[in-house]
Amino acid sequence: DKLLHTDMDELREYFQISITNTGNDLKIEVREKRKNNLLNWRNQISLNFEILAPVKAACNLKAVDGDLSLNGFNGEQYSKTVDGDIKIQNIKGAVKASTTDGDISVRDITGAVDLGTADGDIELKKIRGDVRMKVLDGDVQFDDLKGNIRCSIIDGDIFKYRYHHHFR
């Protein structure tokens, strides 16, 4: 495992990188240029992007084979990934997140929370709002929730710590 720092010109030698900004939308697409060269089972590389946005931004994030993280926004937040984890924290507003083959961690949320995962776990902590979850083949762990919870779980366990209201 090595951490390499590089610039955009060097990355473009190996990847087709498209960054478009239309109105309030930012889209980043990354595709490998040469198949079976850099990204194979023996030699994997991970690219990370850090995007700074105004606190009042409503984010709609999507990824394939990648993790997503949101922190410190006021407004509705949406995240969806396939084969990746989702971490959301310090949000004032509704949160909706779903993943396939990944875990979801949600902390310090004031607003409704709607989560779904297949083959992954969900962890919630310090939520002030109603929570809805759908879990297939994963566990749910929550602590310090104030609101109603509606949970559908198949092939998993629920671990509860502090909870104030109704559980259905």
Secondary structure, DSSP 8 states (H G I E B T S, - for coil): -------HHHHHHHEEEEEEEETTEEEEEEEESSTTTSSBTTB-----------TT---EEEEESS-EEEEEEES-EEEEEESS-EEEEEEES-EEEEEESS-EEEEEEES-EEEEEESS-EEEEEEES-EEEEEES--EEEEEEES-EEEEEES--EEE-SEES-B-
